[in-house]
């Protein structure tokens, strides 16, 4: 079922909310918004040219580079569906989603879903009962259909935010359903089953990665007997929704659908690595928990494009004075700006640079190790 975008466009151009239906942050100036839109427009043009010459999506270094720089909103649904195989499943199972909605429904499943509907993005105009375009019915349908499709998982808290995000982006129930099937069934198996073994294991995997890549933080956490579940469970179960800024989360999800779950560890490691000094200064459990809340806020996690644009303008202004400088000053200025540009380019890809190399083979091996350990602990062995 395709959902009209008229209401969101009207609110967006009136400047009340962003293009996803969330209220604009008071900390973001109108000039910053305009600059960011300019960046998005340029990227959209590049993507449009790329897709015009592409008949079938093939995973290669060029596409990976494009995805890591961000998929424009108008192409995001198409790329997500193609990247994770959801489009293929939709085409192979024509009418399946609607058949699930017509089937006899489990009363307990319905009640569990209804309980969480009003808690899903209450600050988003698309989830308000008074909104012309209310996504609550669509959200209910997607969660209900998925609960019947995957009876082992059914419904649990956290899934409402994932389905809600998918609906905000796709504005289409059936596509959101198949993207959810890809996420919960293939990319992140056992995250939302009753035992949540996949979720528990991945939190322990992060602990193992921190131990090898940021040992001083691991020592601090271990010294105070803090569990990783206490610190990062919300990061993983919500896939960074309501943890990091909207645009940052979407950039993460671009990679999640294209490259798989490894991106979740890269993001967590980057946050921890970048703030390791602050984490090491914590004195007790309360300090550590508070610090882990704080590291998901601030300039570091805000969208990088505005920062890039402002800095580029600064470089251009600086180079504009070269005519008034002598040869030595020109050389010094050029070297300075080249080095500054290199620093900016590197910092804009921190989640791929800062934690160091992280292969899927490493993640898979650690997952097996952590799963075995958790199952042994839970069985009492």
C-alpha positions as CSV (number, residue, x, y, z in Angstrom):
1,X,0.0,0.0,0.0
2,X,1.5,3.3,-1.1
3,X,1.1,6.2,1.2
4,X,0.7,9.8,0.0
5,X,3.5,12.2,0.6
6,X,1.5,15.4,0.2
7,X,1.2,16.3,3.9
8,X,4.9,15.8,4.6
9,X,5.9,17.9,1.7
10,X,3.6,20.7,2.8
11,X,4.9,20.8,6.3
12,X,8.5,20.5,5.1
13,X,8.4,23.5,2.8
14,X,6.6,25.5,5.5
15,X,9.8,25.0,7.5
16,X,8.0,23.4,10.5
17,X,9.6,19.9,10.3
18,X,12.3,18.1,8.3
19,X,11.6,16.0,5.3
20,X,11.0,13.0,7.6
21,X,8.3,14.6,9.8
22,X,10.4,15.4,12.8
23,X,10.5,18.9,14.2
24,X,13.5,21.0,13.2
25,X,16.2,21.3,15.9
26,X,16.4,24.8,17.4
27,X,20.2,24.4,17.3
28,X,20.3,24.2,13.5
29,X,20.2,27.5,11.6
30,X,18.2,28.2,8.5
31,X,21.5,28.8,6.7
32,X,22.8,25.4,7.7
33,X,19.6,23.7,6.5
34,X,20.0,25.4,3.1
35,X,23.6,24.4,2.9
36,X,22.7,20.8,3.7
37,X,20.0,20.8,1.1
38,X,22.5,22.0,-1.5
39,X,24.8,19.1,-0.7
40,X,21.9,16.7,-1.0
41,X,20.9,18.1,-4.3
42,X,24.4,17.7,-5.7
43,X,24.5,14.1,-4.5
44,X,21.1,13.3,-5.9
45,X,22.2,14.5,-9.3
46,X,25.3,12.2,-9.2
47,X,23.1,9.3,-8.1
48,X,20.6,9.9,-10.8
49,X,23.2,9.8,-13.5
50,X,24.6,6.6,-12.0
51,X,21.2,4.9,-11.8
52,X,20.3,5.9,-15.4
53,X,23.3,3.9,-16.6
54,X,22.6,0.9,-14.3
55,X,20.1,-1.8,-15.3
56,X,21.0,-4.1,-12.4
57,X,22.6,-3.4,-9.1
58,X,25.9,-5.1,-8.8
59,X,27.9,-4.9,-5.5
60,X,31.3,-3.4,-6.3
61,X,33.8,-0.9,-4.9
62,X,32.2,2.0,-6.8
63,X,28.7,1.3,-5.4
64,X,30.1,0.8,-1.9
65,X,31.8,4.2,-2.1
66,X,28.6,5.8,-3.2
67,X,26.6,4.1,-0.5
68,X,29.1,5.1,2.2
69,X,28.8,8.7,1.2
70,X,25.0,8.5,1.6
71,X,22.1,7.5,-0.6
72,X,19.8,10.5,-1.5
73,X,16.3,10.1,0.0
74,X,14.6,9.8,-3.4
75,X,16.8,6.8,-4.2
76,X,17.0,5.2,-0.7
77,X,14.0,2.9,-1.0
78,X,15.1,1.6,-4.4
79,X,18.7,1.0,-3.1
80,X,17.7,-0.6,0.2
81,X,15.3,-2.9,-1.6
82,X,17.8,-4.0,-4.2
83,X,20.8,-4.2,-1.8
84,X,19.4,-6.7,0.7
85,X,17.3,-8.8,-1.7
86,X,13.9,-7.5,-0.4
87,X,12.9,-6.5,-4.0
88,X,13.5,-10.0,-5.2
89,X,11.4,-11.5,-2.3
90,X,8.6,-9.1,-3.0
91,X,8.5,-10.0,-6.7
92,X,8.7,-13.8,-5.9
93,X,5.8,-13.5,-3.4
94,X,3.3,-11.3,-5.1
95,X,0.2,-10.7,-2.9
96,X,1.7,-12.5,0.1
97,X,1.8,-9.4,2.4
98,X,-1.9,-8.6,1.8
99,X,-2.8,-12.3,2.4
100,X,-1.2,-12.0,5.8
101,X,-3.4,-9.0,6.6
102,X,-6.6,-10.9,5.5
103,X,-5.8,-14.0,7.6
104,X,-7.1,-14.7,11.1
105,X,-5.2,-12.7,13.6
106,X,-3.8,-13.7,17.0
107,X,-5.5,-11.5,19.7
108,X,-2.4,-11.4,21.9
109,X,-0.2,-10.3,19.0
110,X,-2.7,-7.5,18.1
111,X,-2.8,-6.2,21.7
112,X,1.0,-6.2,22.0
113,X,1.3,-4.1,18.9
114,X,-1.5,-1.7,19.8
115,X,0.1,-1.1,23.2
116,X,3.2,0.3,21.5
117,X,1.6,2.3,18.7
118,X,1.2,5.5,20.7
119,X,4.8,5.3,21.9
120,X,6.2,5.2,18.4
121,X,7.7,8.6,17.5
122,X,5.1,10.8,19.3
123,X,7.1,13.9,18.1
124,X,6.8,13.0,14.5
125,X,3.8,14.5,12.6
126,X,3.2,11.2,10.7
127,X,2.4,9.4,13.9
128,X,0.0,11.9,15.4
129,X,-3.7,10.9,15.3
130,X,-4.5,14.5,14.2
131,X,-2.2,14.3,11.2
132,X,-3.7,14.2,7.7
133,X,-1.1,11.5,6.9
134,X,-1.0,9.2,10.0
135,X,1.2,6.2,9.7
136,X,-0.1,4.4,12.8
137,X,-2.5,2.2,10.7
138,X,0.3,1.4,8.3
139,X,2.6,0.7,11.2
140,X,0.0,-1.7,12.8
141,X,-0.4,-3.5,9.5
142,X,3.3,-4.0,8.9
143,X,3.9,-5.3,12.5
144,X,0.9,-7.5,12.4
145,X,1.8,-9.0,9.0
146,X,5.4,-9.6,10.2
147,X,4.2,-11.2,13.4
148,X,2.2,-13.8,11.4
149,X,5.0,-14.2,8.9
150,X,7.6,-14.9,11.5
151,X,5.8,-16.7,14.3
152,X,9.0,-17.5,16.2
153,X,9.6,-13.8,16.6
154,X,6.1,-12.5,16.7
155,X,6.4,-9.0,18.1
156,X,8.6,-7.4,20.7
157,X,9.5,-3.8,21.8
158,X,11.9,-2.1,19.5
159,X,10.4,-3.5,16.3
160,X,7.9,-0.7,16.3
161,X,10.6,1.9,15.8
162,X,12.3,-0.1,13.1
163,X,9.0,-0.5,11.2
164,X,8.2,3.1,11.8
165,X,11.6,4.2,10.3
166,X,11.0,2.1,7.3
167,X,7.6,3.6,6.7
168,X,8.9,7.1,7.0
169,X,11.4,6.4,4.3
170,X,9.5,4.1,1.9
171,X,5.9,5.4,2.5
172,X,4.9,1.9,1.4
173,X,3.6,-0.9,3.7
174,X,4.6,-3.8,1.5
175,X,8.1,-2.6,0.9
176,X,8.6,-1.8,4.6
177,X,7.4,-5.4,5.4
178,X,10.0,-7.0,3.1
179,X,12.8,-4.7,4.3
180,X,11.9,-5.7,7.8
181,X,12.0,-9.3,6.8
182,X,15.5,-8.8,5.4
183,X,16.7,-7.0,8.6
184,X,15.2,-9.3,11.2
185,X,15.4,-12.5,9.2
186,X,18.7,-12.4,7.4
187,X,20.9,-9.4,8.4
188,X,20.2,-9.6,12.1
189,X,18.8,-13.1,12.9
190,X,17.8,-13.9,16.5
191,X,17.8,-10.2,17.5
192,X,14.1,-10.2,18.3
193,X,13.3,-13.8,19.1
194,X,12.2,-14.5,22.7
195,X,15.7,-15.6,23.7
196,X,17.3,-12.7,21.8
197,X,20.5,-14.8,21.4
198,X,21.7,-12.8,18.4
199,X,21.3,-9.5,20.3
200,X,23.0,-10.8,23.4
201,X,25.9,-12.3,21.4
202,X,26.5,-9.1,19.4
203,X,26.8,-7.0,22.6
204,X,29.4,-9.5,23.8
205,X,31.1,-9.4,20.4
206,X,31.4,-5.6,20.8
207,X,33.1,-6.2,24.2
208,X,35.6,-8.6,22.5
209,X,36.3,-6.0,19.8
210,X,36.8,-3.2,22.4
211,X,39.2,-5.5,24.3
212,X,41.4,-5.8,21.2
213,X,41.0,-2.3,19.7
214,X,40.5,0.0,22.7
215,X,42.0,-2.1,25.6
216,X,42.1,0.9,28.1
217,X,38.3,1.3,27.8
218,X,37.8,-2.5,28.2
219,X,39.9,-2.4,31.4
220,X,37.8,0.5,32.8
221,X,34.5,-1.4,32.0
222,X,35.9,-4.6,33.5
223,X,37.3,-2.9,36.6
224,X,33.8,-1.6,37.5
225,X,32.0,-4.9,36.6
226,X,29.8,-3.2,34.1
227,X,28.0,-5.4,31.5
228,X,27.9,-4.4,27.9
229,X,24.2,-5.1,27.8
230,X,23.7,-2.3,30.3
231,X,25.7,0.2,28.2
232,X,24.8,-0.6,24.5
233,X,21.6,-2.7,24.4
234,X,19.6,0.3,23.2
235,X,22.2,1.0,20.4
236,X,21.7,-2.5,19.0
237,X,18.1,-3.3,19.6
238,X,17.0,0.1,18.1
239,X,19.7,0.1,15.4
240,X,20.7,3.5,16.7
241,X,17.2,5.0,16.3
242,X,16.6,7.7,18.9
243,X,20.3,7.2,19.9
244,X,22.0,9.2,17.0
245,X,20.6,12.0,14.8
246,X,18.2,11.0,12.1
247,X,20.5,11.7,9.2
248,X,23.3,9.8,10.8
249,X,21.1,6.8,11.4
250,X,20.0,6.7,7.8
251,X,23.6,6.8,6.7
252,X,24.2,3.8,9.0
253,X,21.2,2.0,7.6
254,X,22.4,2.7,4.0
255,X,25.5,0.6,4.9
256,X,23.5,-1.9,7.0
257,X,21.4,-2.9,4.0
258,X,24.3,-2.9,1.6
259,X,27.2,-4.3,3.6
260,X,25.4,-6.1,6.5
261,X,25.6,-5.9,10.2
262,X,29.3,-5.1,10.5
263,X,28.4,-1.4,10.3
264,X,26.8,-1.6,13.8
265,X,30.1,-2.6,15.3
266,X,32.0,0.1,13.4
267,X,29.7,2.8,14.7
268,X,29.9,1.6,18.3
269,X,33.7,1.2,18.1
270,X,34.1,4.7,16.6
271,X,32.0,6.3,19.4
272,X,34.0,4.4,22.1
273,X,37.4,5.0,20.5
274,X,36.8,8.7,19.9
275,X,35.7,9.2,23.5
276,X,38.1,6.8,25.2
277,X,39.8,9.4,27.3
278,X,36.5,10.6,28.8
279,X,35.4,7.0,29.4
280,X,38.7,6.2,31.2
281,X,38.1,9.1,33.6
282,X,34.9,7.6,34.9
283,X,34.9,6.6,38.6
284,X,31.9,4.3,39.0
285,X,29.0,2.5,37.3
286,X,26.9,5.7,37.3
287,X,29.6,7.7,35.6
288,X,30.2,5.1,33.0
289,X,26.5,4.8,32.1
290,X,26.2,8.6,31.9
291,X,29.3,8.9,29.7
292,X,27.9,6.3,27.3
293,X,24.7,8.4,27.0
294,X,26.7,11.5,26.4
295,X,29.0,10.1,23.6
296,X,25.9,9.8,21.3
297,X,25.3,13.5,21.4
298,X,27.2,16.5,20.2
299,X,29.0,17.7,17.1
300,X,30.9,14.5,16.5
301,X,27.7,12.5,15.7
302,X,25.9,15.3,13.8
303,X,25.7,15.0,10.0
304,X,29.1,15.7,8.5
305,X,28.0,17.5,5.4
306,X,27.3,20.9,7.0
307,X,30.8,20.7,8.6
308,X,32.3,19.8,5.2
309,X,30.5,22.6,3.4
310,X,31.5,25.3,6.0
311,X,35.1,24.2,6.0
312,X,35.2,24.1,2.2
313,X,34.0,27.7,2.1
314,X,36.7,28.6,4.6
315,X,39.3,27.1,2.4
316,X,38.0,28.9,-0.7
317,X,38.0,32.2,1.2
318,X,41.6,31.6,2.4
319,X,42.8,30.8,-1.1
320,X,41.1,33.8,-2.4
321,X,43.8,36.0,-0.8
322,X,46.7,34.3,-2.6
323,X,47.1,37.2,-5.0
324,X,48.2,39.4,-2.2
325,X,50.8,37.0,-0.9
326,X,54.4,36.5,-1.8
327,X,55.8,33.2,-3.2
328,X,56.8,31.9,0.2
329,X,53.5,32.8,1.8
330,X,51.6,31.2,-1.1
331,X,53.5,27.9,-0.7
332,X,52.9,27.9,3.0
333,X,49.2,28.7,2.6
334,X,48.7,26.0,-0.1
335,X,50.5,23.4,2.0
336,X,48.3,24.3,5.0
337,X,45.1,24.1,3.1
338,X,46.0,20.8,1.4
339,X,46.8,19.3,4.8
340,X,43.6,20.7,6.2
341,X,41.6,19.2,3.4
342,X,43.2,15.8,3.9
343,X,42.3,15.9,7.6
344,X,38.7,16.8,6.7
345,X,38.4,14.0,4.1
346,X,39.7,11.5,6.6
347,X,37.5,12.6,9.4
348,X,34.4,12.5,7.2
349,X,34.8,8.7,7.0
350,X,35.7,8.1,10.7
351,X,33.4,5.0,11.1
352,X,35.5,3.3,8.3
353,X,38.9,4.6,9.5
354,X,39.0,5.1,13.3
355,X,38.3,1.6,14.5
356,X,40.8,0.1,12.1
357,X,40.2,-3.0,9.9
358,X,37.2,-5.1,10.7
359,X,36.4,-8.1,8.5
360,X,33.1,-10.0,8.5
361,X,35.1,-13.2,9.1
362,X,36.3,-11.7,12.4
363,X,32.8,-10.8,13.4
364,X,31.4,-14.2,12.4
365,X,34.1,-16.0,14.4
366,X,33.5,-13.8,17.5
367,X,29.7,-14.4,17.2
368,X,30.2,-18.1,17.3
369,X,32.4,-17.8,20.3
370,X,30.0,-15.5,22.2
371,X,26.9,-17.6,21.3
372,X,28.5,-20.7,22.7
373,X,29.5,-18.9,25.9
374,X,26.0,-17.4,26.4
375,X,24.3,-20.7,25.8
376,X,26.6,-22.5,28.2
377,X,26.0,-19.9,30.9
378,X,22.2,-20.0,30.4
379,X,22.2,-23.8,30.5
380,X,24.3,-23.8,33.7
381,X,27.4,-25.5,32.3
